[in-house]
Amino acid sequence: MPPRRRPQFTQENIDQQLQQIHLLDPQSSSENLEQLGPIIKQIHQNRQQEAYLRTVQGLIESKDAEIERICDENYQDFISSVSTLFTIKSYTKNLRERITTLDGTVAQVGHGLVEKKRSLLQSKKTAANLDEAIDNLQACLRVLDVVNRVGEMVQEGKYWSALRSLEDIRSMPPTSLSQTPFFQHLLSSLPSLRGQIKDAVTASTKQWLLDIRNVSGQVGEVALEAMDLRVKRWKTRRERDPMLRSTRVGSAVEWVTYEKTEFDALNNDKVTVDFKPLYQCIHIYTALDSLDDLRKSYQADRKAQSDLILPSPLSISALPALLQEISGYFIIETHVLKTTGAFRSERDVEELWDTLTGRLTSAIDDALRTQMDPDELSKVKELLISFAMTMEAYDYNTANMYSFILVLFERYAGLLEKQFKKRFDDILLQDDCTPMQVDNAQQRDTVFDVVWISKPERDELVRAQLPLSLPWSQSFYLCCQSIRTFVERFYQFVDGVSQHHRNIDEVIGKALDSILSAHISENIARRLATTSTLTQIAQMVTNLEHFQVACVEIEATISNIRTAQSSFTSTLTKALARITSLITSKLDDFFELSEYDWTPSTRESAPSVYLYELFNWLTTVLDSLIIKDVYKDESYRGAVNYIASCLMDFLTGRNVAMINENAISNILVDVDFLEEELKGIGRAHLANAFVELRSTTSIILSDAVQDYLVPSTRQTSYITVKPKRLQALLEKLAKFGGSCRDNPSREKGERRRREAEAVSRLFPGESR
């Protein structure tokens, strides 16, 4: 296979291609350098062809001789070939010249192109450097923008985003920028930027702490209001359901009911507390590994705020607002405890609570030290109960609060007792000692709801016709009303106290016992001593009877009032004795009017006139007294005993010097009259008051002194006779006999004297 011939390029071909080259197109913004490649290649090929032609020419010249030989042999052919060769040579020469010209042109053009290429490459290198610089600058700008945004985010409160941006800068992947001094300087400034974020979030938290201090009172206010509403709601339910009477707010039953009502003291219509600043600060400090610093700072700040809550000295008027602020403070602390994990120390909060409540109770105690109004203590107690129940709902230990409330209770009990003692004194002092009147059933039922009376008496009074005169006076009704109020206020004070006072019933019992004894019973006793009107005393007796019944009824629910019962019994005895005393005083007046002749010459058949008046007065007065029949009987007994004593004193006392047997007989006529009158009013049993008088006088009138001297007879027949009185009567008879002028009388008088001496010798130590 013949070798592939190289393509032949004529001068026209080359000129034509050169004419087609347009290195710079005026209508194009880019260079057409790519068109130069084929032309240069063609020129190179032409140069190779020219070299080839030169080689061929050399060969031709070396072969001239051979050619001449050949030409000689082949002259014609040779001439023809030479002609052709000369033509070729001419063409070759022309081509060489053309190539030389073209080479110069190409060299000139190529030089310009090389310069342009060099300039272009330099421009591209500069452009690449510029691009790299731009890229670096843009990277720097992006970093600087991030840093700038960090500042803006700090100002906007986006602290976590700012911190994350710094972390993004620190954790950027390695780039050409990473090795620059700018970037290294930027990295060295990151701790400072973190410090700025830390300072900013700390300042935000400090402001938040100030804000929650200002809003704590509102939080506590809505929490206390919610508890008051809860207490009222439960109280209403307890009143409807007797089975719930013994349960209190906070019990399991009540709590199940309350859980259905959602209430958040930190987020409601009145107040909203945003904990985001604190949470954000905790997050930032945790990321900066500085949470312990924040924890210590927070604890110190809250401790300082708790120290500033309680003013010194404390004004009771400021107590409601103070309790609201304390409640809000610890409600916020509870929320922080529950929502921040281990950030807040539960022990620290408990210590703050114990310290602050301890200072609170001490301050209240000092403020109330001079308080004498029990109502003020009751108001303080209500505030403390509401506060304690509210804080119990947030799991705070309120035992010390309840202990302090019980301390207030004891003080309250003393003040209340003192207040009611004055009230009872006034009631009894102003009593008119007349029966209380009721006009209608409503008034009657109102009174019956207050006083303590037996069921039979109540039933009897209910059946009685209206208007009605009640057995007791106004003072009994008012005292019963005050006693009920007294007891109610006692129990109201401890209502809601979770821990029961160990001696609360004993405290109330002792206080009530003191009031009943010292300020009702003894007041009645003192008034008895200055009252001379029997009807008023009789009313006091009736009141005392009802107070005794009241004591029994009260003791059924409250113990330790036995002293009052014995006091009323004693005062009742004094009242009855006072009636007897007044009656005997009046009887003395009647006896002063008596005109007995103690040595009459004859015996009377009719009683003394003064006894008619005496007994009529006695029955009129005693029967008019509105007291029990048993007390009337005692009054009759006392009066009859006094009459018997007076008559006996006439016979044996020192006021009558001497007496004869006729006077004794007249006395017995009066005794017979009295016994008949007593029998007529149905009180014949009272005649035993005259047994001694009759026995003593029977010894005289029957001359049975010698029988009396016999011990066995004396013990059986004359047991009621007192020897001294018998001796005195015998001496008076002896004195009368000695004063007579007739011998029989004088002898009888002497006998009476000897009998008196005999009686005195038998019983020398026996009193008269």
C-alpha positions in Angstrom: 0.0 0.0 0.0 1.6 3.2 -1.1 2.4 5.8 1.6 -0.2 8.4 2.3 0.7 11.6 0.6 0.7 14.8 2.5 -1.8 17.3 1.4 -0.4 19.9 -0.9 -1.1 23.6 -0.2 -0.9 26.1 -3.0 -0.2 29.8 -2.4 -3.8 30.5 -3.2 -4.9 28.1 -0.5 -2.7 29.7 2.1 -3.7 33.3 1.1 -7.3 32.3 1.1 -7.0 30.8 4.7 -5.1 33.9 5.9 -7.8 36.1 4.5 -10.3 34.2 6.5 -8.5 34.8 9.7 -10.1 37.5 11.9 -8.3 37.7 15.1 -10.4 40.6 16.4 -14.0 40.8 15.3 -15.1 44.3 15.7 -18.7 43.0 16.2 -17.5 40.6 18.9 -16.6 41.3 22.4 -14.2 38.2 22.5 -11.0 37.3 20.7 -11.2 34.6 17.9 -7.8 33.1 18.8 -9.2 29.6 18.3 -9.2 30.2 14.6 -5.4 30.8 14.6 -4.7 27.2 15.6 -5.5 25.6 12.3 -3.6 28.3 10.3 -0.5 27.9 12.5 -0.8 24.2 12.0 -1.0 24.7 8.3 2.0 27.0 8.3 3.9 24.4 10.3 2.9 21.8 7.8 4.0 24.2 4.9 7.4 24.6 6.7 7.8 20.9 6.9 6.8 20.8 3.3 9.4 23.4 2.5 12.1 21.4 4.4 11.0 18.5 2.5 11.3 20.4 -0.7 14.8 21.5 0.3 15.7 17.9 0.9 14.2 17.0 -2.4 16.2 19.8 -4.0 19.3 18.5 -2.5 18.6 15.1 -3.7 17.9 16.6 -7.1 21.2 18.4 -7.2 23.0 15.3 -6.1 21.4 13.4 -8.7 22.0 16.0 -11.5 24.8 14.0 -12.9 22.7 10.9 -12.8 19.9 12.9 -14.2 22.1 14.2 -17.0 23.1 10.7 -17.7 19.6 9.7 -17.5 18.8 12.7 -19.5 21.3 11.8 -22.1 19.7 8.5 -22.2 16.3 9.9 -21.9 16.8 13.5 -23.2 13.5 14.2 -24.3 12.0 12.8 -21.2 14.7 14.6 -19.2 14.0 17.9 -20.9 10.5 17.5 -20.2 11.2 16.5 -16.6 13.7 19.3 -16.2 11.2 21.7 -17.5 8.8 20.4 -15.0 11.4 20.5 -12.3 12.3 24.1 -13.1 8.7 24.9 -13.0 8.5 23.1 -9.7 11.6 24.9 -8.6 10.2 28.2 -9.6 7.1 27.3 -7.7 9.2 26.2 -4.9 11.1 29.4 -4.8 8.0 31.4 -5.0 6.5 29.2 -2.4 9.6 29.7 -0.2 9.4 33.4 -0.7 5.7 33.3 0.0 6.3 31.1 3.0 9.1 33.5 4.2 6.7 36.4 3.8 4.0 34.5 5.4 6.2 33.4 8.2 7.2 37.0 8.8 3.5 38.0 8.8 2.6 35.0 11.0 5.5 35.8 13.3 4.4 39.4 13.5 0.8 38.3 14.1 1.9 35.6 16.5 4.0 38.1 18.5 1.0 40.3 18.9 -1.0 37.2 19.8 1.6 36.1 22.3 1.6 39.5 23.9 -2.2 39.5 24.0 -2.1 36.0 25.4 0.4 37.0 28.0 -1.7 40.0 28.9 -4.8 37.8 28.9 -3.2 35.3 31.2 -2.0 38.1 33.5 -5.6 39.4 33.4 -7.0 36.0 34.2 -4.5 35.6 37.1 -5.4 39.0 38.4 -9.1 38.1 38.0 -8.5 34.8 39.8 -6.8 36.7 42.6 -9.6 39.2 42.6 -12.1 36.4 42.8 -10.3 34.8 45.6 -10.0 38.1 47.4 -13.7 38.7 46.8 -14.5 35.3 48.1 -12.4 35.9 51.2 -13.9 39.3 51.7 -17.3 37.8 51.3 -16.5 35.1 53.8 -15.1 37.8 56.2 -18.3 39.8 55.6 -20.4 36.8 56.4 -18.5 36.2 59.6 -18.6 39.9 60.5 -22.3 39.8 59.8 -22.8 36.9 62.1 -20.8 38.8 64.8 -22.9 41.9 64.2 -26.0 39.8 64.4 -24.8 38.4 67.7 -24.9 41.9 69.1 -28.4 42.5 67.6 -29.7 39.2 69.0 -28.3 40.1 72.4 -30.2 43.4 72.2 -33.3 41.6 71.1 -33.0 39.1 74.0 -32.2 36.1 71.7 -29.3 35.0 73.8 -29.4 31.3 72.9 -29.4 32.1 69.2 -26.5 34.5 69.8 -24.5 31.8 71.6 -25.3 29.3 68.9 -24.0 31.7 66.3 -20.7 32.0 68.2 -20.5 28.3 68.3 -21.1 28.1 64.6 -18.2 30.5 64.0 -15.9 28.4 66.2 -16.9 25.2 64.6 -16.6 26.4 60.9 -14.8 23.9 58.6 -11.3 24.8 57.7 -11.0 27.2 54.8 -8.5 29.6 53.4 -10.1 32.2 55.8 -9.3 29.9 58.7 -5.6 30.7 58.4 -5.9 34.4 58.2 -4.9 36.7 61.1 -8.4 38.2 60.8 -10.1 34.9 61.6 -7.6 34.1 64.4 -8.3 37.5 65.9 -12.0 36.8 65.6 -11.6 33.5 67.4 -9.7 35.1 70.2 -12.6 37.6 70.6 -15.2 34.8 71.1 -14.8 34.5 74.9 -15.4 38.2 75.2 -18.6 37.9 73.1 -19.7 35.0 75.3 -19.1 37.2 78.3 -21.2 39.9 76.8 -24.0 37.4 76.2 -23.6 36.1 79.8 -23.7 39.7 81.2 -26.7 40.5 79.1 -28.7 37.4 80.1 -27.7 38.0 83.7 -29.0 41.6 83.5 -32.2 40.2 82.0 -32.6 37.8 84.9 -31.9 40.6 87.5 -34.6 42.6 85.9 -36.9 39.6 86.0 -36.2 39.1 89.7 -37.2 42.7 90.2 -40.3 42.2 88.2 -41.4 39.1 90.1 -40.7 40.9 93.4 -43.2 43.6 92.3 -45.7 41.1 91.1 -45.5 38.7 94.0 -48.2 40.5 95.9 -50.7 40.1 93.0 -49.8 36.4 92.7 -50.5 35.9 96.4 -53.7 38.0 96.3 -55.3 35.8 93.5 -54.1 32.6 95.3 -55.6 33.7 98.6 -58.8 34.8 96.9 -59.0 31.4 95.2 -58.6 29.7 98.6 -61.3 31.8 100.2 -63.6 30.9 97.3 -62.6 27.3 97.8 -63.4 27.4 101.5 -66.8 29.0 101.0 -67.7 26.5 98.3 -66.7 23.6 100.6 -68.5 25.2 103.6 -71.7 25.4 101.5 -71.3 21.7 100.6 -70.7 20.7 104.2 -73.8 22.4 105.3 -75.8 20.5 102.6 -74.2 17.1 103.4 -74.0 16.1 107.2 -71.4 13.4 106.3 -68.9 16.1 105.4 -69.2 18.1 108.6 -66.0 16.9 110.0 -63.9 17.3 106.8 -61.9 20.4 106.0 -60.4 22.1 103.0 -57.4 20.1 101.9 -58.9 16.7 103.0 -58.9 13.9 100.5 -62.6 14.2 99.8 -62.4 18.0 99.3 -59.2 17.6 97.2 -60.9 15.3 94.7 -63.6 17.9 94.3 -61.2 20.7 93.9 -59.1 18.9 91.2 -62.0 19.4 88.8 -61.5 23.2 89.0 -58.2 24.3 87.4 -56.7 27.4 88.7 -53.1 28.7 88.1 -52.1 31.6 90.4 -49.2 32.4 88.0 -51.3 32.5 84.8 -54.9 33.9 85.0 -57.0 36.9 84.0 -55.4 39.1 86.7 -51.7 38.3 86.6 -49.3 36.3 84.4 -45.7 35.5 85.4 -43.3 34.7 82.5 -40.5 32.5 83.6 -38.7 32.6 80.1 -35.9 34.9 81.3 -35.0 32.6 84.1 -35.2 29.5 81.9 -33.2 31.2 79.2 -30.5 32.3 81.7 -30.3 28.7 83.1 -29.9 27.4 79.5 -27.2 29.9 78.7 -25.3 29.3 81.9 -25.5 25.6 81.4 -24.0 26.0 77.9 -21.3 28.1 79.4 -20.7 25.6 82.1 -21.4 28.2 84.8 -24.7 27.0 86.2 -23.3 26.9 89.8 -22.5 30.6 89.6 -26.1 31.4 88.5 -27.5 29.1 91.2 -25.6 30.8 93.9 -26.4 34.3 92.6 -30.2 33.4 92.3 -30.2 32.0 95.8 -28.5 35.1 97.2 -30.9 37.4 95.4 -34.0 35.6 96.5 -32.7 35.4 100.1 -32.1 39.2 100.0 -35.7 39.7 98.6 -37.2 37.5 101.4 -35.3 39.6 104.0 -36.9 42.7 102.6 -40.5 41.4 102.6 -41.1 41.8 106.4 -41.2 45.4 107.7 -40.1 46.2 111.2 -42.1 47.0 113.2 -45.1 45.3 111.7 -48.5 47.1 111.5 -51.5 44.7 111.7 -53.2 46.9 109.1 -50.5 45.9 106.6 -50.8 42.2 107.4 -53.1 41.3 104.5 -50.7 42.8 101.9 -47.8 41.2 103.6 -49.3 37.7 103.6 -50.1 38.2 99.9 -46.5 39.0 99.1 -45.2 36.1 101.1 -47.7 33.7 99.4 -46.7 35.0 96.0 -43.0 34.7 96.8 -43.2 31.1 97.7 -45.7 30.1 95.0 -43.1 31.4 92.5 -40.4 29.5 94.2 -42.5 26.3 94.0 -42.9 26.8 90.3 -39.2 27.3 89.9 -38.5 24.1 91.9 -40.9 22.0 89.8 -39.8 23.4 86.4 -36.0 23.8 86.6 -34.9 20.4 87.8 -31.9 20.6 90.2 -31.3 24.3 89.7 -33.2 25.3 92.8 -32.4 23.7 96.1 -35.6 22.4 97.8 -33.8 22.6 101.2 -32.9 26.2 100.6 -36.5 27.1 99.9 -37.6 25.2 103.0 -35.1 27.1 105.1 -36.3 30.4 103.6 -39.9 29.4 104.4 -39.1 28.4 108.0 -37.1 31.6 108.6 -39.6 33.9 107.1 -42.6 32.4 108.8 -40.7 32.4 112.1 -40.0 36.1 111.7 -43.6 36.6 110.7 -45.1 35.0 113.7 -42.7 36.9 116.0 -43.6 40.2 114.3 -47.4 39.5 114.6 -46.9 38.5 118.3 -45.1 41.7 119.0 -47.8 43.7 117.1 -50.6 42.1 119.1 -48.9 42.2 122.5 -50.9 45.2 123.6 -54.1 44.3 121.7 -57.1 43.9 124.0 -59.9 43.5 121.4 -60.5 39.8 120.8 -62.1 40.7 117.4 -58.7 41.9 116.2 -57.1 38.6 117.1 -59.9 36.8 115.3 -59.3 38.9 112.2 -55.6 38.0 112.3 -56.5 34.4 112.8 -58.7 34.4 109.7 -55.9 35.9 107.7 -53.4 33.3 109.0 -55.8 30.4 108.4 -56.3 31.4 104.8 -52.6 31.9 104.3 -51.8 28.5 105.9 -54.3 26.6 103.8 -53.1 28.4 100.6 -49.5 27.4 101.3 -50.5 23.9 102.2 -51.8 23.5 98.7 -48.3 24.2 97.5 -46.8 21.5 99.8 -45.4 23.9 102.4 -45.2 22.8 106.1 -47.6 25.0 108.0 -47.3 23.3 111.4 -45.6 26.4 112.9 -48.4 28.6 111.6 -51.1 26.5 113.3 -49.1 26.3 116.5 -48.9 30.1 116.5 -52.7 30.3 115.8 -53.2 28.1 118.9 -51.0 30.5 120.9 -53.3 33.3 119.6 -56.3 31.2 120.6 -55.2 31.1 124.2 -54.7 34.8 124.2 -58.0 35.2 122.4 -59.7 33.0 125.0 -58.5 35.3 127.8 -59.6 38.5 126.1 -62.9 37.0 125.1 -63.6 35.7 128.6 -62.8 39.2 130.0 -65.1 40.8 127.4 -68.0 38.4 128.2 -67.5 38.7 131.9 -68.2 42.4 131.6 -71.2 41.6 129.5 -72.6 39.2 132.0 -72.0 41.7 134.8 -74.0 44.3 132.9 -76.8 41.8 132.1 -77.3 40.8 135.7 -76.9 44.3 137.0 -79.7 45.6 134.7 -82.1 42.7 135.3 -85.4 43.8 136.7 -86.1 40.3 138.1 -89.5 40.0 136.6 -90.8 37.2 134.3 -90.0 37.5 130.6 -93.0 38.1 128.4 -93.6 36.7 124.8 -96.5 37.9 122.7 -96.5 35.3 119.9 -95.3 32.0 118.8 -92.4 33.4 116.8 -91.0 35.3 119.9 -91.5 32.2 122.0 -89.7 29.9 119.5 -86.9 32.5 119.2 -86.4 32.4 123.0 -86.6 28.6 123.0 -83.9 28.4 120.4 -81.6 30.2 122.8 -82.3 29.0 126.4 -81.6 25.6 127.8 -84.6 24.1 129.5 -85.9 20.6 130.1 -88.1 18.9 127.5 -91.1 18.6 129.8 -91.0 22.3 130.7 -90.6 23.2 127.0 -93.6 21.0 126.1 -95.6 22.5 128.8 -94.8 26.1 127.8 -95.5 25.3 124.1 -99.0 24.1 125.2 -99.6 27.3 127.2 -101.8 30.0 125.8 -100.2 33.1 124.3 -99.3 35.8 125.3 -97.1 34.0 127.8 -95.3 34.9 130.9 -92.1 32.8 131.0 -90.7 31.4 134.3 -87.4 33.1 133.9 -86.4 36.8 133.6 -84.7 38.6 130.8 -81.3 38.0 132.3 -81.5 34.3 131.9 -82.4 34.6 128.2 -79.6 37.2 127.6 -77.1 35.1 129.5 -78.0 31.9 127.5 -77.7 34.0 124.3 -74.3 35.3 125.4 -73.1 31.8 126.4 -74.0 30.5 123.0 -72.2 33.4 121.4 -69.2 32.9 123.7 -68.9 29.2 122.8 -69.5 29.8 119.1 -66.8 32.5 118.9 -64.4 30.1 120.7 -65.0 27.4 118.1 -65.0 29.8 115.2 -61.5 30.8 116.2 -60.1 27.3 115.8 -62.3 26.4 112.8 -60.0 25.4 110.0 -57.0 24.6 112.3 -55.7 21.3 110.9 -54.2 20.2 114.2 -56.6 20.0 117.1 -55.7 21.8 120.3 -55.0 19.2 122.9 -57.1 20.9 125.5 -59.4 23.1 123.5 -62.5 21.8 125.1 -60.9 22.1 128.5 -59.9 25.7 127.8 -63.5 26.5 126.8 -64.9 24.5 129.7 -62.7 26.3 132.2 -63.5 29.7 130.8 -67.2 29.0 130.7 -67.1 27.5 134.1 -65.4 30.7 135.4 -68.0 32.9 133.7 -70.9 30.9 135.0 -69.5 30.7 138.6 -67.9 34.0 139.1 -69.9 36.3 136.9 -73.4 34.8 136.9 -73.8 32.7 140.1 -71.7 35.0 142.3 -73.3 38.1 140.8 -76.7 36.7 141.7 -75.5 35.9 145.1 -74.2 39.5 145.6 -77.5 40.9 144.4 -79.4 38.6 146.7 -77.5 40.1 149.7 -78.8 43.6 148.8 -82.3 42.6 147.7 -85.2 42.7 150.2 -88.1 42.2 147.8 -89.2 38.6 148.1 -90.7 38.5 144.6 -87.3 39.5 143.1 -85.6 36.9 145.2 -88.1 34.3 144.1 -87.4 35.2 140.5 -83.7 34.8 141.1 -84.4 31.4 142.6 -86.3 30.4 139.4 -83.4 31.8 137.3 -80.9 29.8 139.3 -83.0 26.6 138.8 -82.9 27.2 135.1 -79.2 27.9 135.2 -78.7 24.5 136.8 -80.6 22.9 134.0 -78.5 24.9 131.5 -75.3 23.6 133.1 -76.4 20.0 132.7 -77.2 20.7 129.0 -74.0 22.5 128.4 -72.0 19.8 130.1 -73.4 17.3 127.6 -71.2 19.0 124.9 -68.5 20.8 127.0 -66.9 19.3 130.0 -65.3 20.9 133.1 -68.2 23.1 134.2 -69.0 21.1 137.4 -67.8 24.1 139.5 -70.6 26.2 138.0 -73.1 23.5 138.9 -72.0 23.5 142.5 -71.8 27.3 142.5 -75.4 27.6 141.3 -76.5 25.1 143.9 -74.8 27.1 146.6 -76.3 30.3 145.3 -79.7 28.7 145.1 -79.3 27.7 148.7 -78.3 31.2 149.6 -81.4 32.5 147.8 -83.7 30.2 149.7 -81.9 31.2 152.9 -82.3 34.8 151.9 -86.0 34.2 151.5 -86.1 32.6 154.9 -84.0 35.4 156.4 -86.3 38.1 155.1 -89.3 36.1 156.4 -87.8 35.7 159.8 -86.9 39.3 159.8 -90.6 40.1 159.2 -91.5 37.5 161.8 -89.3 39.3 164.3 -91.5 42.4 163.7 -94.6 40.4 164.6 -93.0 38.9 167.7 -92.0 42.4 168.8 -95.7 43.2 168.8 -96.5 40.2 170.9 -97.6 41.1 174.5 -97.3 37.9 176.5 -97.9 37.9 180.2 -95.4 35.4 181.5 -96.9 35.1 184.9 -100.7 35.2 184.2 -103.1 34.2 186.9 -105.3 32.3 184.5 -104.9 30.3 181.3 -106.1 31.6 177.9 -108.4 29.5 175.6 -107.7 31.5 172.4 -104.4 32.0 170.7 -102.6 35.4 170.7 -104.0 38.0 168.3 -100.6 38.7 166.6 -100.4 35.0 165.4 -103.4 35.6 163.2 -101.7 38.5 161.4 -98.4 36.6 161.3 -99.8 33.5 159.7 -102.0 35.4 157.2 -99.0 37.4 156.1 -96.8 34.3 155.9 -99.3 32.4 153.7 -100.0 35.4 151.5 -96.3 36.1 150.8 -95.1 32.6 150.3 -98.1 31.5 148.2 -97.6 34.5 145.9 -93.9 33.6 145.2 -93.4 32.1 141.7 -91.2 29.3 142.8 -91.4 25.6 143.0 -93.6 24.1 145.7 -90.7 22.4 147.2 -89.0 25.7 147.7 -92.2 27.2 149.2 -92.3 24.2 151.5 -88.7 24.9 152.6 -89.6 28.5 153.2 -92.6 27.5 155.3 -90.4 25.1 157.1 -87.9 27.8 157.8 -90.6 30.2 159.0 -92.3 27.6 161.3 -88.9 26.5 162.6 -88.2 30.1 163.4 -91.5 30.6 165.1 -90.9 27.4 167.1 -87.4 28.7 168.0 -88.8 32.1 169.1 -91.5 30.5 171.3 -88.8 28.1 172.7 -86.6 31.1 173.4 -89.5 32.8 175.3 -89.6 29.8 177.5 -85.9 29.0 177.9 -84.1 32.2 176.8 -82.6 35.0 178.9 -85.1 37.7 177.8 -87.8 36.4 180.1 -86.7 36.3 183.7 -89.4 34.1 185.2 -92.5 32.3 184.0 -95.3 30.3 185.4 -97.2 27.3 184.2 -100.1 29.4 183.0 -97.9 31.1 180.5 -96.6 27.8 179.3 -100.1 26.6 178.8 -100.9 29.8 176.8 -97.9 29.1 174.6 -99.2 25.7 173.9 -102.6 27.2 172.9 -100.7 29.3 170.3 -98.8 26.1 169.1 -102.1 24.3 168.7 -103.4 27.2 166.6 -100.3 27.1 164.3 -100.5 23.4 163.8 -104.2 23.7 162.9 -103.4 26.4 160.3 -100.6 24.4 158.8 -102.9 21.5 158.5 -105.4 23.7 156.8 -102.9 24.7 154.1 -101.8 21.2 153.6 -98.5 21.4 155.4 -99.2 19.5 158.6 -95.8 17.8 158.3 -94.2 21.1 159.4 -95.7 20.7 162.9 -92.8 18.6 163.9 -91.0 21.9 164.4 -92.8 22.1 167.8 -91.9 18.6 169.0 -89.1 19.8 171.3 -91.3 22.6 172.7 -94.1 20.2 173.4 -91.9 17.5 174.9 -90.1 20.1 177.1 -93.3 21.7 178.3 -95.0 18.3 178.9 -92.3 17.4 181.4 -93.1 20.6 183.3 -96.9 20.4 183.1 -97.0 16.7 184.0 -94.3 16.9 186.8 -92.3 14.3 185.0 -88.8 15.7 185.9 -88.0 12.6 187.9 -88.9 10.4 185.0 -86.6 12.5 182.8 -83.8 11.9 185.1 -84.0 8.2 184.5 -81.7 7.5 181.5 -83.8 4.8 179.9 -87.0 6.9 180.0 -85.1 10.0 178.8 -83.7 8.1 175.8 -87.1 6.7 174.8 -89.7 9.3 175.7 -87.8 12.6 175.8 -85.0 12.3 173.2 -85.8 15.7 171.7 -85.5 17.5 175.1 -82.3 19.4 175.6 -81.3 19.3 179.3 -80.0 22.9 179.5 -83.2 24.3 178.1 -85.2 22.2 180.6 -82.9 23.4 183.4 -83.5 27.0 182.3 -87.2 26.6 182.2 -87.2 25.0 185.7 -85.0 27.9 187.0 -87.6 30.4 185.6 -90.4 28.5 187.3 -88.4 28.3 190.5 -87.8 32.1 190.4 -91.5 32.7 189.9 -92.3 30.4 192.9 -89.8 32.2 195.0 -91.4 35.5 194.2 -94.8 34.4 195.4 -96.0 35.0 199.0 -98.1 31.9 199.5 -96.4 28.8 200.8 -97.6 26.4 198.2 -96.2 28.4 195.5 -92.9 29.0 197.3 -92.6 25.3 198.0 -93.3 24.5 194.4 -90.7 27.0 193.4 -88.2 25.4 195.7 -89.0 22.0 194.2 -88.4 23.4 190.7 -85.0 24.7 191.9 -83.9 21.3 193.2 -85.1 19.7 189.9 -83.1 22.2 187.9 -80.0 21.4 190.0 -80.6 17.7 189.5 -80.9 18.1 185.7 -77.7 20.2 185.6 -75.8 17.6 187.6 -76.7 14.8 185.3 -75.4 16.6 182.2 -72.8 19.1 183.3 -71.0 19.3 179.9 -74.0 19.5 177.6 -74.6 22.8 175.9 -77.9 24.6 176.0 
